[in-house]
Amino acid sequence: MQYRDLRDWIEQVRDLGELREVRGATWDEDIGRITEMLHHTDDSPAVLFDDIPGYPAGFRILANANATRKRLALTLGLDIDIERRPLMDRFLELTEQGRAQADAGQLRDLAAGTADGSAHLDLRAEVHRLHVAARQVGTAGDPALARESRRHPAEAIFDGG
């Protein structure tokens, strides 16, 4: 399976039944807690957080993107039914190739979209671990709750929404 961009990747993961969408989770507490829980749960879904309080409409966060063999294979452009060992071999090969390229080009590519060549990012970091005082930006672990509910957003991830 191939994908054109992140939107296409999300649609394919949705078609595989491996995506949950969570609306209204807070960026400063809920998203980090849910992401940490996903990281420690086998075969947990990718989660797309939307309608995040304090963020403009359309700002979304994708968490737990590559936590299953199928999703990692999709991301790498491999057959989603690939066995574990060939998947890990290919992952390591691509990682080594990417390190040299990323070190040289990452900041250049980030700045390429701005008129003066500088990069301006509006980042807010969620709390991933409650015992860590500082907020963290990273790639932790990466159906809608749109209806009115008093449940915690994490409950819908594991009971089907």
C-alpha atoms as an extended CHARMM CRD file, in Angstrom:
* protein
*
       161  EXT
         1         1  MET       CA              0.0000000000        0.0000000000        0.0000000000  PROA      1               0.0000000000
         2         2  GLN       CA              1.1910000000        3.4830000000       -0.8070000000  PROA      2               0.0000000000
         3         3  TYR       CA             -0.0830000000        6.8410000000        0.3720000000  PROA      3               0.0000000000
         4         4  ARG       CA              0.2040000000       10.3340000000       -1.0850000000  PROA      4               0.0000000000
         5         5  ASP       CA              0.3200000000       12.3690000000        2.1170000000  PROA      5               0.0000000000
         6         6  LEU       CA             -0.6680000000       12.2430000000        5.7750000000  PROA      6               0.0000000000
         7         7  ARG       CA             -4.3630000000       12.6760000000        4.9930000000  PROA      7               0.0000000000
         8         8  ASP       CA             -4.2300000000        9.6710000000        2.6770000000  PROA      8               0.0000000000
         9         9  TRP       CA             -2.2880000000        7.6740000000        5.3160000000  PROA      9               0.0000000000
        10        10  ILE       CA             -4.9750000000        8.5080000000        7.8920000000  PROA      10              0.0000000000
        11        11  GLU       CA             -7.7270000000        7.3500000000        5.5080000000  PROA      11              0.0000000000
        12        12  GLN       CA             -5.9410000000        4.0570000000        4.8800000000  PROA      12              0.0000000000
        13        13  VAL       CA             -5.4490000000        3.4660000000        8.6070000000  PROA      13              0.0000000000
        14        14  ARG       CA             -9.1310000000        4.2980000000        9.1370000000  PROA      14              0.0000000000
        15        15  ASP       CA            -10.0250000000        1.7150000000        6.4380000000  PROA      15              0.0000000000
        16        16  LEU       CA             -7.8770000000       -0.8570000000        8.2820000000  PROA      16              0.0000000000
        17        17  GLY       CA             -9.9440000000       -0.1920000000       11.4110000000  PROA      17              0.0000000000
        18        18  GLU       CA             -6.8620000000        0.9930000000       13.3070000000  PROA      18              0.0000000000
        19        19  LEU       CA             -7.7480000000        4.6510000000       13.8820000000  PROA      19              0.0000000000
        20        20  ARG       CA             -9.8060000000        6.2780000000       16.6110000000  PROA      20              0.0000000000
        21        21  GLU       CA            -10.7410000000        9.9370000000       16.5870000000  PROA      21              0.0000000000
        22        22  VAL       CA            -11.0230000000       11.8100000000       19.8600000000  PROA      22              0.0000000000
        23        23  ARG       CA            -12.5370000000       15.2720000000       20.0450000000  PROA      23              0.0000000000
        24        24  GLY       CA            -12.1750000000       17.7100000000       22.9010000000  PROA      24              0.0000000000
        25        25  ALA       CA             -9.2310000000       16.1700000000       24.7510000000  PROA      25              0.0000000000
        26        26  THR       CA             -7.1390000000       18.8360000000       26.4730000000  PROA      26              0.0000000000
        27        27  TRP       CA             -3.6110000000       19.4310000000       25.2100000000  PROA      27              0.0000000000
        28        28  ASP       CA             -2.1410000000       19.9490000000       28.6570000000  PROA      28              0.0000000000
        29        29  GLU       CA             -3.4160000000       16.7940000000       30.3670000000  PROA      29              0.0000000000
        30        30  ASP       CA             -5.6440000000       14.4200000000       28.4130000000  PROA      30              0.0000000000
        31        31  ILE       CA             -3.5730000000       13.9430000000       25.2710000000  PROA      31              0.0000000000
        32        32  GLY       CA             -0.3860000000       13.0870000000       27.1420000000  PROA      32              0.0000000000
        33        33  ARG       CA             -2.1690000000       10.6890000000       29.4870000000  PROA      33              0.0000000000
        34        34  ILE       CA             -3.9770000000        8.9380000000       26.6590000000  PROA      34              0.0000000000
        35        35  THR       CA             -0.7950000000        8.7160000000       24.5970000000  PROA      35              0.0000000000
        36        36  GLU       CA              1.0970000000        7.1940000000       27.5100000000  PROA      36              0.0000000000
        37        37  MET       CA             -1.6870000000        4.6440000000       28.0090000000  PROA      37              0.0000000000
        38        38  LEU       CA             -1.6400000000        3.7420000000       24.3200000000  PROA      38              0.0000000000
        39        39  HSD       CA              2.1110000000        3.2600000000       24.4340000000  PROA      39              0.0000000000
        40        40  HSD       CA              1.7140000000        0.5960000000       27.1190000000  PROA      40              0.0000000000
        41        41  THR       CA             -1.1730000000       -1.2730000000       25.4570000000  PROA      41              0.0000000000
        42        42  ASP       CA             -0.5030000000       -3.9400000000       22.8380000000  PROA      42              0.0000000000
        43        43  ASP       CA             -2.2020000000       -3.4420000000       19.4690000000  PROA      43              0.0000000000
        44        44  SER       CA             -3.5900000000       -0.0530000000       20.5030000000  PROA      44              0.0000000000
        45        45  PRO       CA             -5.0020000000        2.1400000000       17.7410000000  PROA      45              0.0000000000
        46        46  ALA       CA             -3.5780000000        5.2690000000       16.2000000000  PROA      46              0.0000000000
        47        47  VAL       CA             -5.4660000000        8.2080000000       17.6630000000  PROA      47              0.0000000000
        48        48  LEU       CA             -6.2890000000       11.4750000000       15.9290000000  PROA      48              0.0000000000
        49        49  PHE       CA             -7.0500000000       14.2250000000       18.4430000000  PROA      49              0.0000000000
        50        50  ASP       CA             -9.2380000000       17.0230000000       17.0920000000  PROA      50              0.0000000000
        51        51  ASP       CA            -11.1380000000       20.0220000000       18.4530000000  PROA      51              0.0000000000
        52        52  ILE       CA             -8.4360000000       20.5710000000       21.0620000000  PROA      52              0.0000000000
        53        53  PRO       CA             -9.4410000000       23.3360000000       23.4960000000  PROA      53              0.0000000000
        54        54  GLY       CA             -7.1820000000       26.3520000000       23.0860000000  PROA      54              0.0000000000
        55        55  TYR       CA             -6.1420000000       25.4720000000       19.5330000000  PROA      55              0.0000000000
        56        56  PRO       CA             -7.6000000000       26.9160000000       16.3380000000  PROA      56              0.0000000000
        57        57  ALA       CA             -9.9630000000       24.6750000000       14.3890000000  PROA      57              0.0000000000
        58        58  GLY       CA             -8.0870000000       22.2260000000       12.1980000000  PROA      58              0.0000000000
        59        59  PHE       CA             -5.0560000000       21.8270000000       14.4760000000  PROA      59              0.0000000000
        60        60  ARG       CA             -4.8840000000       18.1110000000       15.1370000000  PROA      60              0.0000000000
        61        61  ILE       CA             -2.4760000000       15.6980000000       16.7960000000  PROA      61              0.0000000000
        62        62  LEU       CA             -1.8210000000       12.1620000000       15.5990000000  PROA      62              0.0000000000
        63        63  ALA       CA             -0.5620000000        9.8240000000       18.3110000000  PROA      63              0.0000000000
        64        64  ASN       CA              0.5900000000        6.2140000000       18.3230000000  PROA      64              0.0000000000
        65        65  ALA       CA              0.8990000000        6.2600000000       14.5520000000  PROA      65              0.0000000000
        66        66  ASN       CA              3.3360000000        3.3820000000       14.0370000000  PROA      66              0.0000000000
        67        67  ALA       CA              2.6610000000        1.1530000000       17.0230000000  PROA      67              0.0000000000
        68        68  THR       CA              1.4740000000       -1.8780000000       15.0650000000  PROA      68              0.0000000000
        69        69  ARG       CA              3.1740000000       -3.9020000000       12.3780000000  PROA      69              0.0000000000
        70        70  LYS       CA              0.5430000000       -2.9690000000        9.7770000000  PROA      70              0.0000000000
        71        71  ARG       CA              0.7890000000        0.7760000000       10.4250000000  PROA      71              0.0000000000
        72        72  LEU       CA              4.5900000000        0.7670000000       10.4610000000  PROA      72              0.0000000000
        73        73  ALA       CA              4.6420000000       -1.2100000000        7.2010000000  PROA      73              0.0000000000
        74        74  LEU       CA              2.1770000000        1.2390000000        5.6470000000  PROA      74              0.0000000000
        75        75  THR       CA              4.3380000000        4.1720000000        6.7490000000  PROA      75              0.0000000000
        76        76  LEU       CA              7.4340000000        2.5680000000        5.2160000000  PROA      76              0.0000000000
        77        77  GLY       CA              5.6270000000        1.7290000000        1.9710000000  PROA      77              0.0000000000
        78        78  LEU       CA              5.8140000000       -2.0200000000        2.5510000000  PROA      78              0.0000000000
        79        79  ASP       CA              3.2270000000       -4.7900000000        2.3010000000  PROA      79              0.0000000000
        80        80  ILE       CA              1.0250000000       -4.4660000000        5.3950000000  PROA      80              0.0000000000
        81        81  ASP       CA              1.1210000000       -8.2270000000        5.8870000000  PROA      81              0.0000000000
        82        82  ILE       CA              4.9230000000       -8.3180000000        6.1540000000  PROA      82              0.0000000000
        83        83  GLU       CA              6.3810000000      -10.5440000000        8.8650000000  PROA      83              0.0000000000
        84        84  ARG       CA              8.0700000000       -9.0540000000       11.8960000000  PROA      84              0.0000000000
        85        85  ARG       CA             11.7330000000       -9.7870000000       11.0820000000  PROA      85              0.0000000000
        86        86  PRO       CA             11.7340000000       -8.4560000000        7.4890000000  PROA      86              0.0000000000
        87        87  LEU       CA              9.8740000000       -5.3690000000        8.7220000000  PROA      87              0.0000000000
        88        88  MET       CA             12.4680000000       -4.6580000000       11.4090000000  PROA      88              0.0000000000
        89        89  ASP       CA             15.3650000000       -5.2680000000        8.9930000000  PROA      89              0.0000000000
        90        90  ARG       CA             13.8910000000       -2.7830000000        6.5200000000  PROA      90              0.0000000000
        91        91  PHE       CA             13.1400000000       -0.2860000000        9.3080000000  PROA      91              0.0000000000
        92        92  LEU       CA             16.7490000000       -0.3810000000       10.5210000000  PROA      92              0.0000000000
        93        93  GLU       CA             18.0590000000       -0.0240000000        6.9810000000  PROA      93              0.0000000000
        94        94  LEU       CA             15.8930000000        3.0360000000        6.3450000000  PROA      94              0.0000000000
        95        95  THR       CA             16.7920000000        4.5160000000        9.7240000000  PROA      95              0.0000000000
        96        96  GLU       CA             20.4990000000        4.3560000000        8.9540000000  PROA      96              0.0000000000
        97        97  GLN       CA             19.9790000000        5.9100000000        5.5100000000  PROA      97              0.0000000000
        98        98  GLY       CA             17.8160000000        8.6420000000        6.9780000000  PROA      98              0.0000000000
        99        99  ARG       CA             20.1820000000        9.6910000000        9.7450000000  PROA      99              0.0000000000
       100       100  ALA       CA             22.7990000000       11.1350000000        7.4140000000  PROA      100             0.0000000000
       101       101  GLN       CA             20.1790000000       12.8790000000        5.2930000000  PROA      101             0.0000000000
       102       102  ALA       CA             18.2260000000       14.2580000000        8.2490000000  PROA      102             0.0000000000
       103       103  ASP       CA             21.2840000000       15.6570000000        9.9740000000  PROA      103             0.0000000000
       104       104  ALA       CA             22.1580000000       17.6530000000        6.8600000000  PROA      104             0.0000000000
       105       105  GLY       CA             18.7370000000       18.6990000000        5.6270000000  PROA      105             0.0000000000
       106       106  GLN       CA             16.2310000000       18.7810000000        8.4630000000  PROA      106             0.0000000000
       107       107  LEU       CA             16.5410000000       22.4190000000        9.4870000000  PROA      107             0.0000000000
       108       108  ARG       CA             17.0170000000       23.5570000000        5.8880000000  PROA      108             0.0000000000
       109       109  ASP       CA             13.7770000000       21.8400000000        4.8800000000  PROA      109             0.0000000000
       110       110  LEU       CA             11.9330000000       23.2470000000        7.8820000000  PROA      110             0.0000000000
       111       111  ALA       CA             12.9490000000       26.8010000000        6.9880000000  PROA      111             0.0000000000
       112       112  ALA       CA             12.3270000000       26.4590000000        3.2500000000  PROA      112             0.0000000000
       113       113  GLY       CA              8.6830000000       27.4870000000        3.5060000000  PROA      113             0.0000000000
       114       114  THR       CA              9.3020000000       30.9400000000        5.0320000000  PROA      114             0.0000000000
       115       115  ALA       CA             10.0520000000       34.0820000000        3.0280000000  PROA      115             0.0000000000
       116       116  ASP       CA             13.2180000000       34.9630000000        4.9690000000  PROA      116             0.0000000000
       117       117  GLY       CA             14.4060000000       31.3600000000        5.3500000000  PROA      117             0.0000000000
       118       118  SER       CA             13.7070000000       31.2810000000        9.0600000000  PROA      118             0.0000000000
       119       119  ALA       CA             11.3800000000       28.7760000000       10.6600000000  PROA      119             0.0000000000
       120       120  HSD       CA              8.5010000000       29.9360000000       12.8330000000  PROA      120             0.0000000000
       121       121  LEU       CA              6.6090000000       27.2440000000       14.6470000000  PROA      121             0.0000000000
       122       122  ASP       CA              3.6940000000       27.5140000000       17.0500000000  PROA      122             0.0000000000
       123       123  LEU       CA              4.2590000000       24.4830000000       19.2420000000  PROA      123             0.0000000000
       124       124  ARG       CA              2.5170000000       23.6030000000       22.4450000000  PROA      124             0.0000000000
       125       125  ALA       CA              3.7080000000       20.5010000000       24.2020000000  PROA      125             0.0000000000
       126       126  GLU       CA              1.4440000000       18.1190000000       26.0210000000  PROA      126             0.0000000000
       127       127  VAL       CA              2.3930000000       16.5320000000       29.3140000000  PROA      127             0.0000000000
       128       128  HSD       CA              3.3660000000       12.9220000000       28.5540000000  PROA      128             0.0000000000
       129       129  ARG       CA              4.4570000000       11.8390000000       31.9850000000  PROA      129             0.0000000000
       130       130  LEU       CA              3.0470000000       13.3690000000       35.1170000000  PROA      130             0.0000000000
       131       131  HSD       CA              6.2690000000       12.9130000000       37.1010000000  PROA      131             0.0000000000
       132       132  VAL       CA              8.2020000000       15.0410000000       34.5810000000  PROA      132             0.0000000000
       133       133  ALA       CA              7.8540000000       18.7350000000       35.3640000000  PROA      133             0.0000000000
       134       134  ALA       CA              8.5210000000       20.0830000000       31.8590000000  PROA      134             0.0000000000
       135       135  ARG       CA              6.3220000000       19.6420000000       28.8140000000  PROA      135             0.0000000000
       136       136  GLN       CA              7.7750000000       17.5130000000       26.0570000000  PROA      136             0.0000000000
       137       137  VAL       CA              7.6480000000       17.6680000000       22.2880000000  PROA      137             0.0000000000
       138       138  GLY       CA              8.3390000000       14.3450000000       20.6770000000  PROA      138             0.0000000000
       139       139  THR       CA              7.0410000000       11.2260000000       19.0770000000  PROA      139             0.0000000000
       140       140  ALA       CA              5.5420000000        9.4310000000       22.0220000000  PROA      140             0.0000000000
       141       141  GLY       CA              4.6940000000        5.8290000000       21.5760000000  PROA      141             0.0000000000
       142       142  ASP       CA              2.1200000000        9.8040000000       17.5700000000  PROA      142             0.0000000000
       143       143  PRO       CA            -14.3850000000        7.2080000000       16.4150000000  PROA      143             0.0000000000
       144       144  ALA       CA            -15.3700000000       10.4450000000       17.5250000000  PROA      144             0.0000000000
       145       145  LEU       CA            -16.3350000000       11.7040000000       20.9040000000  PROA      145             0.0000000000
       146       146  ALA       CA            -18.2740000000       14.4820000000       19.2500000000  PROA      146             0.0000000000
       147       147  ARG       CA            -21.4390000000       13.5020000000       21.0330000000  PROA      147             0.0000000000
       148       148  GLU       CA            -21.9830000000       14.9820000000       24.4410000000  PROA      148             0.0000000000
       149       149  SER       CA            -20.4570000000       12.7510000000       27.0580000000  PROA      149             0.0000000000
       150       150  ARG       CA            -19.1530000000       12.9940000000       30.5950000000  PROA      150             0.0000000000
       151       151  ARG       CA            -16.7810000000       10.0990000000       30.0070000000  PROA      151             0.0000000000
       152       152  HSD       CA            -13.0650000000       10.6740000000       29.9400000000  PROA      152             0.0000000000
       153       153  PRO       CA            -11.8140000000       10.7440000000       26.3140000000  PROA      153             0.0000000000
       154       154  ALA       CA             -9.6140000000        7.6970000000       26.9630000000  PROA      154             0.0000000000
       155       155  GLU       CA            -12.6300000000        5.4820000000       27.6120000000  PROA      155             0.0000000000
       156       156  ALA       CA            -13.8040000000        5.7180000000       24.0090000000  PROA      156             0.0000000000
       157       157  ILE       CA            -10.4740000000        4.6070000000       22.6040000000  PROA      157             0.0000000000
       158       158  PHE       CA            -10.7410000000        1.1740000000       24.1280000000  PROA      158             0.0000000000
       159       159  ASP       CA            -14.4870000000        0.5760000000       24.0330000000  PROA      159             0.0000000000
       160       160  GLY       CA            -15.0160000000        1.5630000000       20.4050000000  PROA      160             0.0000000000
       161       161  GLY       CA            -16.0750000000        5.1760000000       20.7280000000  PROA      161             0.0000000000
